Amino acid sequence: MSHSRGAVQNCHRNCPQLIEASASAKGPLLMRSAISALEACQPYAMLPVDRYGEWKVLDLSFTTQDFLGS
């Protein structure tokens, strides 16, 4: 999903992937919103390059509540 400089890769092979989800009509929109948010917040300069092997794959959880803007 990301490379050692802390940015989401141009995703031909390593696109963010949905691992688990409950059935929801808003699911695809939620996933697209989460990916857009990850891309908009980069680069992730707080992630140390020398520890790339530890953070190159991140499991992130989102729900519709996370996108309500409260």
C-alpha positions, 0 to 999 in steps of 0.5 A: 500500500505504501512505499518507504517514503511514506506515500501511498503507491500508484496502485497497480499491484498493491492497492488498499484492499478490503479485508473484512466488511459487514453487508452495507449498501454504503460499503463501496462508498466507505471504501472509496472515501477511506482510500481518498483520505489515505491519499489526501493525508500523505506523505506520512513523514512520521513513519520512519524509513528505517522501519519500513518493513514494520509499517509497509502494511497497515490494517486500518478499520473504518465504519460509517461513523468515522465519516460523519464529520463530528 
